[in-house]
Amino acid sequence: MRLSGDRETINISGLGDASLKIALSIQISHIFEKFYLNVGIYTRALRRSGASG
């Protein structure tokens, strides 16, 4: 029982920060991905309408 408890504390203290950083970086990358996708759609729509830029 104590061994599993120790493993849990190691998990929480050791890997908790790392997994949180990974989750945050994944979230941020998804936000940027959506942003660039929307910008691409917007610029394509502008090109179709004949506007420069």
C-alpha positions, 0 to 999 in steps of 0.5 A: 500500500505504501509503495503504491502511495509513494508511486502516486506522489512521485507521479503527481510531483514528478510527472504532474508538471511535465504533463501539464506543460505538455497539455498546455503546449498541445492546447496552444498549438491547436489554438494557433492551428485554428488561427492559421487555418482561419487566416488561410480561409480568409486570405483565399476568400479575399483573393477570390473577391479580387482584393489584393493582400 
